[in-house]
Amino acid sequence: MYTFNDSEILNIIYKGSKRDIEQAYRFLYAKYSKMIHAYCACIIKDKDLVEDIFQETFIRFYNAVTQEKTITNIPGFLTITSRNLCYNAIRSRKNNVELDENMLVDRAEDKYEKKEMLEIIISAVEFIDEKYRTPFMLREFEGLSYSEIAELLNITADNAKVKTTRAKKMIIKVLQPYLKDISN
C-alpha cells in the first residue's frame, strides 16, 4: 500500500474522488490515532472520557475539512483539538465540583434541620419514663449494643431491646402532632 505524506493526504481530502478521500481518511486515522489516543490518556485518566475525546477529535477534523477550513498541519490540528477537548472536559468536571459545593450548602441546611429535629427528639425523650429513656439514650446516642446496655443497667439484653423499642414508640407518639404539622 502506498503511504502518503500529510500534504498529499490534505490534497486528496480537499480535491480527491470519494473513494480516494475515504482511503485518505483511513490512512490518516491509522497514522495518528495512537498518538492522539496516548495524548488524551496522558491528560485525562477516565478511559471512557478519553475514548469520547479521541473520537470527537477526529470528528472535528472531518467537520473542519468538510467546511473547507484550511488545515496545513494535520498532527498540529489533531493535537490542539484533542488538548482543547481535554481541557474543556477538565473545566466541565471542575464546574460539576463547584455544583457539588453548592449542594453542600443544601446539605448544611439539611444538617440544620436534622439538628433541629434532634433537639425535638431529645425534648420528646424527656417526656418518657426513665426506665425506657436510659436504654434508648445509651443505644441511640451512645451507640452501645444491647448487651452493653444490659451490663450497664443490670438487665438482660432482650430486656434492653424491649425497653429501647418501647421508648421509640413512645417518642413517636409524642412527636406525632409535630410531624403532622411538618407534613401539612
Residue, then its C-alpha position, 0 to 999 in steps of 0.5 A: m500500500y502506498t503511504f502518503n505524506d500529510s500534504e498529499i493526504l490534505n490534497i486528496i481530502y480537499k480535491g480527491s474522488k470519494r473513494d480516494i478521500e475515504q482511503a485518505y481518511r483511513f490512512l490518516y486515522a491509522k497514522y495518528s490515532k495512537m498518538i492522539h489516543a496516548y495524548c488524551a490518556c496522558i491528560i485525562k485518566d477516565k478511559d471512557l472520557v478519553e475514548d469520547i475525546f479521541q473520537e470527537t477529535f477526529i470528528r472535528f477534523y472531518n467537520a473542519v475539512t468538510q467546511e473547507k477550513t484550511i488545515t496545513n498541519i494535520p498532527g498540529f490540528l489533531t493535537i490542539t483539538s484533542r488538548n482543547l477537548c481535554y481541557n474543556a472536559i477538565r473545566s466541565r468536571k471542575n464546574n460539576v465540583e463547584l455544583d457539588e459545593n453548592m449542594l453542600v450548602d443544601r446539605a448544611e441546611d439539611k444538617y440544620e434541620k436534622k439538628e433541629m429535629l434532634e433537639i425535638i427528639i431529645s425534648a420528646v425523650e424527656f417526656i418518657d419514663e426513665k426506665y425506657r429513656t436510659p436504654f434508648m439514650l445509651r443505644e441511640f446516642e451512645g451507640l452501645s449494643y444491647s448487651e452493653i446496655a444490659e451490663l450497664l443497667n443490670i438487665t438482660a439484653d432482650n430486656a434492653k431491646v424491649k425497653t429501647t423499642r418501647a421508648k421509640k414508640m413512645i417518642i413517636k407518639v409524642l412527636q406525632p402532632y409535630l410531624k403532622d404539622i411538618s407534613n401539612 
